[in-house]
């Protein structure tokens, strides 16, 4: 299973929403759960959505059932426009 990283973007390499970017947000202080944010592009998104899950176990189950392999992106790799730099 892909290691879950909170509060940072990752590119979905395989599974549902392949090619999209995902961010897992801990909203335990607000709703008590976690948000899963999805966008097709970081600098100019034209498609996306979000999901909410009740706890960490449900978040792990959600990611596993989505069959995601995620490459987590470091902030400095995103570049000034929010897109990942290519090398």
Biotite code that builds the C-alpha atoms (Angstrom):
import biotite.structure as struc

atoms = struc.array([
    struc.Atom([0.000, 0.000, 0.000], chain_id="A", res_id=1, res_name="UNK", atom_name="CA", element="C"),
    struc.Atom([1.126, 3.550, -0.727], chain_id="A", res_id=2, res_name="UNK", atom_name="CA", element="C"),
    struc.Atom([2.420, 5.411, 2.321], chain_id="A", res_id=3, res_name="UNK", atom_name="CA", element="C"),
    struc.Atom([-0.063, 8.142, 3.220], chain_id="A", res_id=4, res_name="UNK", atom_name="CA", element="C"),
    struc.Atom([1.268, 11.678, 3.479], chain_id="A", res_id=5, res_name="UNK", atom_name="CA", element="C"),
    struc.Atom([-0.962, 14.393, 4.901], chain_id="A", res_id=6, res_name="UNK", atom_name="CA", element="C"),
    struc.Atom([-1.074, 18.046, 3.816], chain_id="A", res_id=7, res_name="UNK", atom_name="CA", element="C"),
    struc.Atom([0.973, 17.658, 0.633], chain_id="A", res_id=8, res_name="UNK", atom_name="CA", element="C"),
    struc.Atom([0.216, 16.929, -2.982], chain_id="A", res_id=9, res_name="UNK", atom_name="CA", element="C"),
    struc.Atom([0.923, 13.665, -4.716], chain_id="A", res_id=10, res_name="UNK", atom_name="CA", element="C"),
    struc.Atom([0.447, 12.483, -8.285], chain_id="A", res_id=11, res_name="UNK", atom_name="CA", element="C"),
    struc.Atom([-1.671, 9.361, -8.699], chain_id="A", res_id=12, res_name="UNK", atom_name="CA", element="C"),
    struc.Atom([0.447, 7.034, -10.836], chain_id="A", res_id=13, res_name="UNK", atom_name="CA", element="C"),
    struc.Atom([-2.091, 4.195, -11.062], chain_id="A", res_id=14, res_name="UNK", atom_name="CA", element="C"),
    struc.Atom([-5.600, 3.319, -9.976], chain_id="A", res_id=15, res_name="UNK", atom_name="CA", element="C"),
    struc.Atom([-8.746, 5.418, -10.072], chain_id="A", res_id=16, res_name="UNK", atom_name="CA", element="C"),
    struc.Atom([-8.057, 9.050, -11.079], chain_id="A", res_id=17, res_name="UNK", atom_name="CA", element="C"),
    struc.Atom([-4.690, 8.076, -12.604], chain_id="A", res_id=18, res_name="UNK", atom_name="CA", element="C"),
    struc.Atom([-2.804, 11.236, -13.596], chain_id="A", res_id=19, res_name="UNK", atom_name="CA", element="C"),
    struc.Atom([-4.664, 13.422, -11.091], chain_id="A", res_id=20, res_name="UNK", atom_name="CA", element="C"),
    struc.Atom([-3.155, 15.086, -8.047], chain_id="A", res_id=21, res_name="UNK", atom_name="CA", element="C"),
    struc.Atom([-4.369, 14.224, -4.558], chain_id="A", res_id=22, res_name="UNK", atom_name="CA", element="C"),
    struc.Atom([-4.034, 15.952, -1.205], chain_id="A", res_id=23, res_name="UNK", atom_name="CA", element="C"),
    struc.Atom([-5.048, 14.285, 2.067], chain_id="A", res_id=24, res_name="UNK", atom_name="CA", element="C"),
    struc.Atom([-6.186, 16.830, 4.650], chain_id="A", res_id=25, res_name="UNK", atom_name="CA", element="C"),
    struc.Atom([-6.590, 16.134, 8.378], chain_id="A", res_id=26, res_name="UNK", atom_name="CA", element="C"),
    struc.Atom([-9.798, 17.922, 9.370], chain_id="A", res_id=27, res_name="UNK", atom_name="CA", element="C"),
    struc.Atom([-10.059, 16.353, 12.826], chain_id="A", res_id=28, res_name="UNK", atom_name="CA", element="C"),
    struc.Atom([-10.504, 19.754, 14.480], chain_id="A", res_id=29, res_name="UNK", atom_name="CA", element="C"),
    struc.Atom([-13.375, 20.714, 12.152], chain_id="A", res_id=30, res_name="UNK", atom_name="CA", element="C"),
    struc.Atom([-15.315, 17.634, 11.094], chain_id="A", res_id=31, res_name="UNK", atom_name="CA", element="C"),
    struc.Atom([-13.433, 14.954, 12.985], chain_id="A", res_id=32, res_name="UNK", atom_name="CA", element="C"),
    struc.Atom([-12.345, 13.232, 9.772], chain_id="A", res_id=33, res_name="UNK", atom_name="CA", element="C"),
    struc.Atom([-10.206, 13.614, 6.665], chain_id="A", res_id=34, res_name="UNK", atom_name="CA", element="C"),
    struc.Atom([-10.756, 15.219, 3.271], chain_id="A", res_id=35, res_name="UNK", atom_name="CA", element="C"),
    struc.Atom([-9.370, 13.744, 0.058], chain_id="A", res_id=36, res_name="UNK", atom_name="CA", element="C"),
    struc.Atom([-8.956, 16.528, -2.522], chain_id="A", res_id=37, res_name="UNK", atom_name="CA", element="C"),
    struc.Atom([-8.458, 15.678, -6.218], chain_id="A", res_id=38, res_name="UNK", atom_name="CA", element="C"),
    struc.Atom([-7.506, 17.962, -9.126], chain_id="A", res_id=39, res_name="UNK", atom_name="CA", element="C"),
    struc.Atom([-6.378, 17.213, -12.656], chain_id="A", res_id=40, res_name="UNK", atom_name="CA", element="C"),
    struc.Atom([-3.791, 20.030, -12.720], chain_id="A", res_id=41, res_name="UNK", atom_name="CA", element="C"),
    struc.Atom([-2.132, 22.030, -9.933], chain_id="A", res_id=42, res_name="UNK", atom_name="CA", element="C"),
    struc.Atom([-1.720, 25.318, -11.775], chain_id="A", res_id=43, res_name="UNK", atom_name="CA", element="C"),
    struc.Atom([-5.001, 25.482, -13.727], chain_id="A", res_id=44, res_name="UNK", atom_name="CA", element="C"),
    struc.Atom([-7.404, 22.736, -12.648], chain_id="A", res_id=45, res_name="UNK", atom_name="CA", element="C"),
    struc.Atom([-10.408, 22.058, -14.861], chain_id="A", res_id=46, res_name="UNK", atom_name="CA", element="C"),
    struc.Atom([-11.666, 18.951, -13.079], chain_id="A", res_id=47, res_name="UNK", atom_name="CA", element="C"),
    struc.Atom([-11.590, 17.585, -9.577], chain_id="A", res_id=48, res_name="UNK", atom_name="CA", element="C"),
    struc.Atom([-13.569, 16.898, -6.473], chain_id="A", res_id=49, res_name="UNK", atom_name="CA", element="C"),
    struc.Atom([-13.340, 15.845, -2.890], chain_id="A", res_id=50, res_name="UNK", atom_name="CA", element="C"),
    struc.Atom([-14.311, 13.038, -0.564], chain_id="A", res_id=51, res_name="UNK", atom_name="CA", element="C"),
    struc.Atom([-14.672, 12.922, 3.204], chain_id="A", res_id=52, res_name="UNK", atom_name="CA", element="C"),
    struc.Atom([-13.906, 9.948, 5.455], chain_id="A", res_id=53, res_name="UNK", atom_name="CA", element="C"),
    struc.Atom([-14.559, 9.582, 9.174], chain_id="A", res_id=54, res_name="UNK", atom_name="CA", element="C"),
    struc.Atom([-11.160, 8.450, 10.490], chain_id="A", res_id=55, res_name="UNK", atom_name="CA", element="C"),
    struc.Atom([-7.640, 7.262, 9.651], chain_id="A", res_id=56, res_name="UNK", atom_name="CA", element="C"),
    struc.Atom([-8.729, 3.643, 9.155], chain_id="A", res_id=57, res_name="UNK", atom_name="CA", element="C"),
    struc.Atom([-11.397, 4.725, 6.672], chain_id="A", res_id=58, res_name="UNK", atom_name="CA", element="C"),
    struc.Atom([-8.841, 6.944, 4.895], chain_id="A", res_id=59, res_name="UNK", atom_name="CA", element="C"),
    struc.Atom([-6.455, 3.996, 4.526], chain_id="A", res_id=60, res_name="UNK", atom_name="CA", element="C"),
    struc.Atom([-9.305, 1.811, 3.263], chain_id="A", res_id=61, res_name="UNK", atom_name="CA", element="C"),
    struc.Atom([-10.348, 4.508, 0.763], chain_id="A", res_id=62, res_name="UNK", atom_name="CA", element="C"),
    struc.Atom([-6.833, 4.813, -0.679], chain_id="A", res_id=63, res_name="UNK", atom_name="CA", element="C"),
    struc.Atom([-6.399, 1.025, -0.802], chain_id="A", res_id=64, res_name="UNK", atom_name="CA", element="C"),
    struc.Atom([-9.755, 0.442, -2.531], chain_id="A", res_id=65, res_name="UNK", atom_name="CA", element="C"),
    struc.Atom([-8.891, 3.171, -5.067], chain_id="A", res_id=66, res_name="UNK", atom_name="CA", element="C"),
    struc.Atom([-5.796, 1.102, -5.926], chain_id="A", res_id=67, res_name="UNK", atom_name="CA", element="C"),
    struc.Atom([-3.629, 4.202, -5.796], chain_id="A", res_id=68, res_name="UNK", atom_name="CA", element="C"),
    struc.Atom([0.093, 4.328, -6.227], chain_id="A", res_id=69, res_name="UNK", atom_name="CA", element="C"),
    struc.Atom([1.026, 7.887, -5.262], chain_id="A", res_id=70, res_name="UNK", atom_name="CA", element="C"),
    struc.Atom([4.241, 9.789, -5.878], chain_id="A", res_id=71, res_name="UNK", atom_name="CA", element="C"),
    struc.Atom([4.381, 12.485, -3.187], chain_id="A", res_id=72, res_name="UNK", atom_name="CA", element="C"),
    struc.Atom([5.641, 15.875, -4.343], chain_id="A", res_id=73, res_name="UNK", atom_name="CA", element="C"),
    struc.Atom([7.900, 18.075, -2.252], chain_id="A", res_id=74, res_name="UNK", atom_name="CA", element="C"),
    struc.Atom([6.863, 21.746, -2.125], chain_id="A", res_id=75, res_name="UNK", atom_name="CA", element="C"),
    struc.Atom([10.150, 22.839, -3.717], chain_id="A", res_id=76, res_name="UNK", atom_name="CA", element="C"),
    struc.Atom([9.486, 20.482, -6.664], chain_id="A", res_id=77, res_name="UNK", atom_name="CA", element="C"),
    struc.Atom([6.154, 22.153, -7.453], chain_id="A", res_id=78, res_name="UNK", atom_name="CA", element="C"),
    struc.Atom([7.755, 25.329, -8.783], chain_id="A", res_id=79, res_name="UNK", atom_name="CA", element="C"),
    struc.Atom([6.363, 28.868, -8.581], chain_id="A", res_id=80, res_name="UNK", atom_name="CA", element="C"),
    struc.Atom([3.267, 28.154, -10.669], chain_id="A", res_id=81, res_name="UNK", atom_name="CA", element="C"),
    struc.Atom([2.324, 25.105, -8.616], chain_id="A", res_id=82, res_name="UNK", atom_name="CA", element="C"),
    struc.Atom([3.229, 22.555, -11.285], chain_id="A", res_id=83, res_name="UNK", atom_name="CA", element="C"),
    struc.Atom([5.839, 19.932, -10.826], chain_id="A", res_id=84, res_name="UNK", atom_name="CA", element="C"),
    struc.Atom([9.096, 20.748, -12.522], chain_id="A", res_id=85, res_name="UNK", atom_name="CA", element="C"),
    struc.Atom([10.280, 18.282, -15.108], chain_id="A", res_id=86, res_name="UNK", atom_name="CA", element="C"),
    struc.Atom([13.886, 17.176, -15.168], chain_id="A", res_id=87, res_name="UNK", atom_name="CA", element="C"),
])
